[in-house]
Amino acid sequence: RALSDIAACAGKPKFIIISAGIPSHVTSRQIKEIIKGIEESASLCGASVIGGDTSRSDKLFIDVWVMGEAKRPILRKTAKTGDYIFVTGKLGKLTFNKPFSPRLKEARYLARNFEVNAMIDISDGFIIDLYRILRESKKGAFLYKDNIPVTKGFNDTYRGEDYELIFTVDKSEPKIELLKKKFYWAGYIREKSFGYYFEEGGLRRKVKLKGYLHF
């Protein structure tokens, strides 16, 4: 999840720090397996685990802190009216017992090759995470419901934990057709006064704003 946050601004993870609370029933072998998993994940993305802290606790907890760098960070607040809205992959592919790969490579590819104006990762649900771009950018949006990519048998655009990227691309981007082939085009950024709508069955409907809220 922390690596996905780095991907969301087209960054490259550099350093990882881990803090852990270890209950007495957790064995040294189990601790080594946890460390091994962390180091493998760090190695896959080119980052280094540089330290952390451990202590005894009643319940197992692991806190992760990641620092990265980006030549041109892509923010949430810079979407422009007329931007195309894209998603890097289908929603609903993940379950809680299946690991995901943060879209680090995809984010850097996009930043290098296209006029990407805004980006966010889908942690709390497609609808509410796109809204966070709209809120920060002071924009509205028009979506084509049938264009929102969902896995077969899954049709919940409010569910989180997908960790794909939503990104907006300038309408003057000359390689927009290439983007449509590589990723999923979902709609357009509109002016704030337009609101937040999707088209379904030839009808325009207001988007119901909901998703996972942390607080």
Secondary structure, DSSP 8 states (H G I E B T S, - for coil): -HHHHHHTTT-EEEEEEEEEEE-TTS-HHHHHHHHHHHHHHHHHTT-EEEEEEEEE-SS-EEEEEEEEE-SS---STT--TT-EEEESS-BT---TTS-----HHHHHHHHHHS-EEEEEE-SS-HHHHHHHHHHHHTEEEEEEGGGS-B-TT---TT------EEEEE-TT-TTHHHHHHHSEEEEEEEEGGG-EEEEETTEEEE---------
